[in-house]
Amino acid sequence: MKLVFATHNQNKLKEVQLLLPNHITLLSLDDIGCTEEIAETAETLEGNAKIKADYVTKNYGLSCFADDTGLLVDALNGAPGVYSARYAGEQKNDEDNINKLLKTLTNENRSAHFKTVIALNLNNESYFFEGKVFGTISKKKSGIEGFGYDPIFIPKEFKKTFAELPISIKNKISHRGKAIHKLITYLKTIN
């Protein structure tokens, strides 16, 4: 089975490829010749994931899944949330986003969670899968693995940030890993 993952993010693509069974060939937006950046204009993670999956299905006629992820910080009333990738501006710079968050988060309550929503378009139907991971925001960056807010997010029951953990552990406990696991479980039921 061939599936398009609606992303240009090579780090995200690598993470997901490691999780999928061998019978699923994963294609990126680059692989199908989609060079445009699909605008995420919805007010929810679900809405943004659906926009991206629908764009590929409509314009390329391919089965596709897309995700959107947000970091929701309790002391910031759920911010940056749906705006996580562009928290510090439209340039979508991870370093800028982290720096803004650390500067903004002066509260001692550093509780947060990541939420990923996957929208799958397959056989003229749409399906949604969700994953969450709870933890805290560290006071400084630590680690070199991963991407996004990984250097400042410490998952519950761990002492290290996502950027310090091996990808094999991160994929088991992460928001994206949980959502992908639900997607894979569903895909197995139709094969």
C-alpha atoms as an extended CHARMM CRD file, in Angstrom:
* protein
*
       191  EXT
         1         1  MET       CA              0.0000000000        0.0000000000        0.0000000000  PROA      1               0.0000000000
         2         2  LYS       CA              1.2510000000        3.4800000000       -0.8830000000  PROA      2               0.0000000000
         3         3  LEU       CA              0.3770000000        6.3740000000        1.3800000000  PROA      3               0.0000000000
         4         4  VAL       CA              1.3560000000       10.0110000000        1.1710000000  PROA      4               0.0000000000
         5         5  PHE       CA              2.3600000000       11.6970000000        4.4090000000  PROA      5               0.0000000000
         6         6  ALA       CA              1.5740000000       15.3660000000        3.7790000000  PROA      6               0.0000000000
         7         7  THR       CA              4.8250000000       16.8550000000        5.0500000000  PROA      7               0.0000000000
         8         8  HSD       CA              8.0250000000       18.4820000000        3.8320000000  PROA      8               0.0000000000
         9         9  ASN       CA              9.5810000000       17.9640000000        7.2770000000  PROA      9               0.0000000000
        10        10  GLN       CA             12.2450000000       15.2930000000        6.8290000000  PROA      10              0.0000000000
        11        11  ASN       CA             12.6350000000       14.7770000000       10.5980000000  PROA      11              0.0000000000
        12        12  LYS       CA              8.9360000000       14.0350000000       10.9580000000  PROA      12              0.0000000000
        13        13  LEU       CA              9.0530000000       11.7550000000        7.9080000000  PROA      13              0.0000000000
        14        14  LYS       CA             11.9480000000        9.7250000000        9.3920000000  PROA      14              0.0000000000
        15        15  GLU       CA             10.1340000000        9.3250000000       12.7080000000  PROA      15              0.0000000000
        16        16  VAL       CA              6.9990000000        8.0330000000       11.0200000000  PROA      16              0.0000000000
        17        17  GLN       CA              8.8510000000        5.7280000000        8.5880000000  PROA      17              0.0000000000
        18        18  LEU       CA             10.3980000000        3.9270000000       11.5620000000  PROA      18              0.0000000000
        19        19  LEU       CA              6.9330000000        3.1970000000       12.9330000000  PROA      19              0.0000000000
        20        20  LEU       CA              5.1430000000        1.9490000000        9.8120000000  PROA      20              0.0000000000
        21        21  PRO       CA              5.0630000000       -1.7240000000        8.8190000000  PROA      21              0.0000000000
        22        22  ASN       CA              7.0870000000       -2.7260000000        5.7530000000  PROA      22              0.0000000000
        23        23  HSD       CA              4.0350000000       -3.2690000000        3.5230000000  PROA      23              0.0000000000
        24        24  ILE       CA              3.2740000000        0.4610000000        3.5990000000  PROA      24              0.0000000000
        25        25  THR       CA              5.3400000000        2.6120000000        1.2440000000  PROA      25              0.0000000000
        26        26  LEU       CA              5.4550000000        6.1240000000        2.6230000000  PROA      26              0.0000000000
        27        27  LEU       CA              5.7250000000        9.0540000000        0.2200000000  PROA      27              0.0000000000
        28        28  SER       CA              6.3510000000       12.6630000000        1.2060000000  PROA      28              0.0000000000
        29        29  LEU       CA              5.0100000000       15.7690000000       -0.4770000000  PROA      29              0.0000000000
        30        30  ASP       CA              8.3970000000       16.1070000000       -2.1820000000  PROA      30              0.0000000000
        31        31  ASP       CA              8.1120000000       12.5390000000       -3.5180000000  PROA      31              0.0000000000
        32        32  ILE       CA              4.8330000000       13.3450000000       -5.3040000000  PROA      32              0.0000000000
        33        33  GLY       CA              6.1050000000       16.6740000000       -6.6550000000  PROA      33              0.0000000000
        34        34  CYS       CA              4.0960000000       18.8630000000       -4.3000000000  PROA      34              0.0000000000
        35        35  THR       CA              6.4570000000       21.7330000000       -3.5640000000  PROA      35              0.0000000000
        36        36  GLU       CA              3.9110000000       24.2110000000       -2.2330000000  PROA      36              0.0000000000
        37        37  GLU       CA              3.4620000000       24.8760000000        1.4640000000  PROA      37              0.0000000000
        38        38  ILE       CA             -0.1360000000       23.9500000000        2.3020000000  PROA      38              0.0000000000
        39        39  ALA       CA             -1.6170000000       26.7760000000        4.3650000000  PROA      39              0.0000000000
        40        40  GLU       CA             -2.7660000000       25.7680000000        7.8380000000  PROA      40              0.0000000000
        41        41  THR       CA             -5.6490000000       28.1950000000        8.2770000000  PROA      41              0.0000000000
        42        42  ALA       CA             -7.8990000000       26.2650000000       10.6780000000  PROA      42              0.0000000000
        43        43  GLU       CA             -8.3300000000       27.1540000000       14.3370000000  PROA      43              0.0000000000
        44        44  THR       CA             -7.8720000000       23.5350000000       15.4640000000  PROA      44              0.0000000000
        45        45  LEU       CA             -5.2740000000       20.8120000000       15.0250000000  PROA      45              0.0000000000
        46        46  GLU       CA             -7.9720000000       18.5630000000       13.5380000000  PROA      46              0.0000000000
        47        47  GLY       CA             -8.8830000000       21.2430000000       11.0100000000  PROA      47              0.0000000000
        48        48  ASN       CA             -5.2880000000       21.7950000000        9.8980000000  PROA      48              0.0000000000
        49        49  ALA       CA             -4.6190000000       18.0720000000        9.5130000000  PROA      49              0.0000000000
        50        50  LYS       CA             -7.7810000000       17.7220000000        7.4110000000  PROA      50              0.0000000000
        51        51  ILE       CA             -6.8580000000       20.7130000000        5.2020000000  PROA      51              0.0000000000
        52        52  LYS       CA             -3.5060000000       19.1280000000        4.3440000000  PROA      52              0.0000000000
        53        53  ALA       CA             -4.8760000000       15.6210000000        3.7200000000  PROA      53              0.0000000000
        54        54  ASP       CA             -7.7190000000       16.9990000000        1.5960000000  PROA      54              0.0000000000
        55        55  TYR       CA             -5.3100000000       19.1130000000       -0.4720000000  PROA      55              0.0000000000
        56        56  VAL       CA             -3.2770000000       16.0610000000       -1.4800000000  PROA      56              0.0000000000
        57        57  THR       CA             -6.3030000000       13.8670000000       -2.1450000000  PROA      57              0.0000000000
        58        58  LYS       CA             -8.0270000000       16.5530000000       -4.2280000000  PROA      58              0.0000000000
        59        59  ASN       CA             -5.0010000000       17.7230000000       -6.2250000000  PROA      59              0.0000000000
        60        60  TYR       CA             -3.0610000000       14.4610000000       -6.6100000000  PROA      60              0.0000000000
        61        61  GLY       CA             -5.7690000000       11.7870000000       -6.2750000000  PROA      61              0.0000000000
        62        62  LEU       CA             -3.7580000000        9.8550000000       -3.6920000000  PROA      62              0.0000000000
        63        63  SER       CA             -4.5300000000        8.2860000000       -0.3300000000  PROA      63              0.0000000000
        64        64  CYS       CA             -2.9750000000       10.5210000000        2.2400000000  PROA      64              0.0000000000
        65        65  PHE       CA             -2.5860000000       11.2810000000        5.8850000000  PROA      65              0.0000000000
        66        66  ALA       CA             -1.5150000000       14.5210000000        7.4880000000  PROA      66              0.0000000000
        67        67  ASP       CA             -0.8490000000       15.5430000000       11.0260000000  PROA      67              0.0000000000
        68        68  ASP       CA             -0.8780000000       18.6930000000       13.0360000000  PROA      68              0.0000000000
        69        69  THR       CA              0.7200000000       18.9610000000       16.4240000000  PROA      69              0.0000000000
        70        70  GLY       CA              0.5050000000       21.5300000000       19.1470000000  PROA      70              0.0000000000
        71        71  LEU       CA              2.2980000000       22.1210000000       22.4050000000  PROA      71              0.0000000000
        72        72  LEU       CA             -0.2300000000       23.2100000000       25.0120000000  PROA      72              0.0000000000
        73        73  VAL       CA              1.2440000000       24.8910000000       28.0910000000  PROA      73              0.0000000000
        74        74  ASP       CA             -1.0820000000       25.0540000000       31.1020000000  PROA      74              0.0000000000
        75        75  ALA       CA              0.2070000000       28.3730000000       32.4880000000  PROA      75              0.0000000000
        76        76  LEU       CA             -0.2460000000       29.9750000000       29.0470000000  PROA      76              0.0000000000
        77        77  ASN       CA             -3.8830000000       28.8320000000       28.7310000000  PROA      77              0.0000000000
        78        78  GLY       CA             -2.9520000000       26.2320000000       26.1190000000  PROA      78              0.0000000000
        79        79  ALA       CA             -0.6370000000       28.4360000000       24.0510000000  PROA      79              0.0000000000
        80        80  PRO       CA              1.1150000000       28.0800000000       21.6960000000  PROA      80              0.0000000000
        81        81  GLY       CA             -1.3640000000       25.3220000000       20.7250000000  PROA      81              0.0000000000
        82        82  VAL       CA             -2.4450000000       25.3750000000       17.0910000000  PROA      82              0.0000000000
        83        83  TYR       CA              0.1530000000       28.1250000000       16.4820000000  PROA      83              0.0000000000
        84        84  SER       CA              3.0920000000       26.0720000000       17.8250000000  PROA      84              0.0000000000
        85        85  ALA       CA              5.0600000000       25.9810000000       14.5460000000  PROA      85              0.0000000000
        86        86  ARG       CA              4.7380000000       29.7350000000       14.0360000000  PROA      86              0.0000000000
        87        87  TYR       CA              4.6680000000       30.8740000000       17.6730000000  PROA      87              0.0000000000
        88        88  ALA       CA              7.5310000000       33.3230000000       17.1240000000  PROA      88              0.0000000000
        89        89  GLY       CA              6.4980000000       34.2750000000       13.5720000000  PROA      89              0.0000000000
        90        90  GLU       CA              5.6980000000       32.9840000000       10.1110000000  PROA      90              0.0000000000
        91        91  GLN       CA              9.3240000000       31.9140000000        9.5240000000  PROA      91              0.0000000000
        92        92  LYS       CA              8.5300000000       28.7860000000       11.6160000000  PROA      92              0.0000000000
        93        93  ASN       CA             11.9320000000       28.7390000000       13.3010000000  PROA      93              0.0000000000
        94        94  ASP       CA             12.3030000000       26.1350000000       16.0660000000  PROA      94              0.0000000000
        95        95  GLU       CA             14.9910000000       28.1090000000       17.9000000000  PROA      95              0.0000000000
        96        96  ASP       CA             12.9090000000       31.3100000000       17.8750000000  PROA      96              0.0000000000
        97        97  ASN       CA              9.8330000000       29.4150000000       19.0750000000  PROA      97              0.0000000000
        98        98  ILE       CA             11.7310000000       27.8250000000       21.9670000000  PROA      98              0.0000000000
        99        99  ASN       CA             13.3050000000       31.1250000000       23.0010000000  PROA      99              0.0000000000
       100       100  LYS       CA              9.9560000000       32.9160000000       22.9600000000  PROA      100             0.0000000000
       101       101  LEU       CA              8.3200000000       30.1620000000       25.0090000000  PROA      101             0.0000000000
       102       102  LEU       CA             11.0850000000       30.1150000000       27.6280000000  PROA      102             0.0000000000
       103       103  LYS       CA             10.9630000000       33.9090000000       27.9010000000  PROA      103             0.0000000000
       104       104  THR       CA              7.1500000000       33.9540000000       28.1490000000  PROA      104             0.0000000000
       105       105  LEU       CA              6.8680000000       31.1130000000       30.6480000000  PROA      105             0.0000000000
       106       106  THR       CA              7.8210000000       32.7770000000       33.9230000000  PROA      106             0.0000000000
       107       107  ASN       CA              5.2370000000       30.8800000000       35.9640000000  PROA      107             0.0000000000
       108       108  GLU       CA              6.4100000000       28.0440000000       38.2190000000  PROA      108             0.0000000000
       109       109  ASN       CA              3.6670000000       25.8690000000       36.7400000000  PROA      109             0.0000000000
       110       110  ARG       CA              5.5300000000       24.3480000000       33.8020000000  PROA      110             0.0000000000
       111       111  SER       CA              3.0050000000       21.5850000000       33.0310000000  PROA      111             0.0000000000
       112       112  ALA       CA              2.3190000000       21.0310000000       29.3530000000  PROA      112             0.0000000000
       113       113  HSD       CA              1.2910000000       18.4090000000       26.8560000000  PROA      113             0.0000000000
       114       114  PHE       CA              1.7640000000       17.7070000000       23.1930000000  PROA      114             0.0000000000
       115       115  LYS       CA             -1.2290000000       16.7180000000       21.1020000000  PROA      115             0.0000000000
       116       116  THR       CA             -1.0690000000       15.2720000000       17.5970000000  PROA      116             0.0000000000
       117       117  VAL       CA             -4.0740000000       14.7540000000       15.3600000000  PROA      117             0.0000000000
       118       118  ILE       CA             -3.7990000000       12.6950000000       12.1810000000  PROA      118             0.0000000000
       119       119  ALA       CA             -6.3470000000       12.9620000000        9.3790000000  PROA      119             0.0000000000
       120       120  LEU       CA             -6.3980000000       10.0030000000        6.9830000000  PROA      120             0.0000000000
       121       121  ASN       CA             -8.1100000000       10.0920000000        3.5990000000  PROA      121             0.0000000000
       122       122  LEU       CA             -8.5160000000        6.5570000000        2.3180000000  PROA      122             0.0000000000
       123       123  ASN       CA            -11.1040000000        4.9730000000       -0.0050000000  PROA      123             0.0000000000
       124       124  ASN       CA            -13.1920000000        8.1710000000       -0.1370000000  PROA      124             0.0000000000
       125       125  GLU       CA            -13.4890000000        8.2710000000        3.6720000000  PROA      125             0.0000000000
       126       126  SER       CA            -11.8280000000       10.4300000000        6.3330000000  PROA      126             0.0000000000
       127       127  TYR       CA            -10.5990000000        9.1340000000        9.6830000000  PROA      127             0.0000000000
       128       128  PHE       CA             -8.9760000000       10.8620000000       12.6680000000  PROA      128             0.0000000000
       129       129  PHE       CA             -6.4300000000        9.5550000000       15.1780000000  PROA      129             0.0000000000
       130       130  GLU       CA             -5.1380000000       11.4180000000       18.2280000000  PROA      130             0.0000000000
       131       131  GLY       CA             -2.1770000000       11.0700000000       20.5510000000  PROA      131             0.0000000000
       132       132  LYS       CA             -1.1100000000       13.0010000000       23.6460000000  PROA      132             0.0000000000
       133       133  VAL       CA              1.8740000000       13.0270000000       25.9590000000  PROA      133             0.0000000000
       134       134  PHE       CA              2.0350000000       14.9550000000       29.2170000000  PROA      134             0.0000000000
       135       135  GLY       CA              5.1040000000       16.4800000000       30.8240000000  PROA      135             0.0000000000
       136       136  THR       CA              6.8150000000       19.7190000000       31.7790000000  PROA      136             0.0000000000
       137       137  ILE       CA              8.7700000000       22.4950000000       30.1290000000  PROA      137             0.0000000000
       138       138  SER       CA             12.4000000000       22.6640000000       31.2420000000  PROA      138             0.0000000000
       139       139  LYS       CA             14.0260000000       25.9750000000       32.1160000000  PROA      139             0.0000000000
       140       140  LYS       CA             16.7110000000       25.5730000000       29.4670000000  PROA      140             0.0000000000
       141       141  LYS       CA             17.3620000000       23.6250000000       26.2670000000  PROA      141             0.0000000000
       142       142  SER       CA             18.9710000000       20.2230000000       26.5470000000  PROA      142             0.0000000000
       143       143  GLY       CA             19.7510000000       17.5890000000       23.9100000000  PROA      143             0.0000000000
       144       144  ILE       CA             20.3690000000       17.5250000000       20.1620000000  PROA      144             0.0000000000
       145       145  GLU       CA             17.8980000000       14.9300000000       18.8640000000  PROA      145             0.0000000000
       146       146  GLY       CA             14.4350000000       15.5660000000       17.4670000000  PROA      146             0.0000000000
       147       147  PHE       CA             13.0290000000       18.9000000000       16.3820000000  PROA      147             0.0000000000
       148       148  GLY       CA             10.5810000000       21.5980000000       17.3910000000  PROA      148             0.0000000000
       149       149  TYR       CA             10.1660000000       21.9200000000       21.1450000000  PROA      149             0.0000000000
       150       150  ASP       CA             11.9150000000       18.5880000000       21.8660000000  PROA      150             0.0000000000
       151       151  PRO       CA             14.9020000000       20.2480000000       23.6550000000  PROA      151             0.0000000000
       152       152  ILE       CA             12.6120000000       21.7460000000       26.3190000000  PROA      152             0.0000000000
       153       153  PHE       CA              9.8820000000       19.1150000000       26.7820000000  PROA      153             0.0000000000
       154       154  ILE       CA             10.3940000000       16.5250000000       29.5300000000  PROA      154             0.0000000000
       155       155  PRO       CA              7.8120000000       13.7280000000       29.2730000000  PROA      155             0.0000000000
       156       156  LYS       CA              6.1800000000       12.5280000000       32.4780000000  PROA      156             0.0000000000
       157       157  GLU       CA              8.1390000000        9.8310000000       34.3260000000  PROA      157             0.0000000000
       158       158  PHE       CA             11.3920000000       10.8590000000       32.5780000000  PROA      158             0.0000000000
       159       159  LYS       CA             14.1980000000       13.1670000000       33.6320000000  PROA      159             0.0000000000
       160       160  LYS       CA             15.4050000000       13.9060000000       30.0990000000  PROA      160             0.0000000000
       161       161  THR       CA             13.9380000000       16.0130000000       27.3010000000  PROA      161             0.0000000000
       162       162  PHE       CA             12.6830000000       14.4450000000       24.0870000000  PROA      162             0.0000000000
       163       163  ALA       CA             15.8860000000       15.7860000000       22.4830000000  PROA      163             0.0000000000
       164       164  GLU       CA             17.9750000000       13.7080000000       24.9040000000  PROA      164             0.0000000000
       165       165  LEU       CA             16.0300000000       10.4610000000       24.5330000000  PROA      165             0.0000000000
       166       166  PRO       CA             16.8020000000        7.8780000000       21.8460000000  PROA      166             0.0000000000
       167       167  ILE       CA             14.2700000000        8.0050000000       19.0110000000  PROA      167             0.0000000000
       168       168  SER       CA             13.2190000000        4.4240000000       19.8080000000  PROA      168             0.0000000000
       169       169  ILE       CA             11.9870000000        5.5450000000       23.2410000000  PROA      169             0.0000000000
       170       170  LYS       CA             10.5220000000        8.8010000000       21.9690000000  PROA      170             0.0000000000
       171       171  ASN       CA              8.5100000000        6.9710000000       19.2960000000  PROA      171             0.0000000000
       172       172  LYS       CA              6.9740000000        4.6800000000       21.9410000000  PROA      172             0.0000000000
       173       173  ILE       CA              5.8300000000        7.4500000000       24.2940000000  PROA      173             0.0000000000
       174       174  SER       CA              5.3350000000       10.5150000000       22.1000000000  PROA      174             0.0000000000
       175       175  HSD       CA              2.1160000000       12.1330000000       20.9750000000  PROA      175             0.0000000000
       176       176  ARG       CA              2.9450000000       11.4360000000       17.3240000000  PROA      176             0.0000000000
       177       177  GLY       CA              3.9740000000        7.8640000000       18.1200000000  PROA      177             0.0000000000
       178       178  LYS       CA              0.6440000000        7.2230000000       19.8620000000  PROA      178             0.0000000000
       179       179  ALA       CA             -1.3810000000        8.7390000000       17.0110000000  PROA      179             0.0000000000
       180       180  ILE       CA              0.6240000000        6.7970000000       14.4000000000  PROA      180             0.0000000000
       181       181  HSD       CA              0.1200000000        3.5890000000       16.3960000000  PROA      181             0.0000000000
       182       182  LYS       CA             -3.6570000000        4.1440000000       16.2180000000  PROA      182             0.0000000000
       183       183  LEU       CA             -3.3550000000        4.8160000000       12.4750000000  PROA      183             0.0000000000
       184       184  ILE       CA             -1.3230000000        1.6210000000       11.9580000000  PROA      184             0.0000000000
       185       185  THR       CA             -3.7890000000       -0.4200000000       14.0170000000  PROA      185             0.0000000000
       186       186  TYR       CA             -6.5740000000        0.8500000000       11.7880000000  PROA      186             0.0000000000
       187       187  LEU       CA             -4.6210000000        0.1760000000        8.5630000000  PROA      187             0.0000000000
       188       188  LYS       CA             -4.0410000000       -3.4250000000        9.6760000000  PROA      188             0.0000000000
       189       189  THR       CA             -7.8010000000       -3.9500000000        9.9010000000  PROA      189             0.0000000000
       190       190  ILE       CA             -8.2880000000       -3.1440000000        6.2200000000  PROA      190             0.0000000000
       191       191  ASN       CA             -5.4180000000       -5.2430000000        4.8290000000  PROA      191             0.0000000000
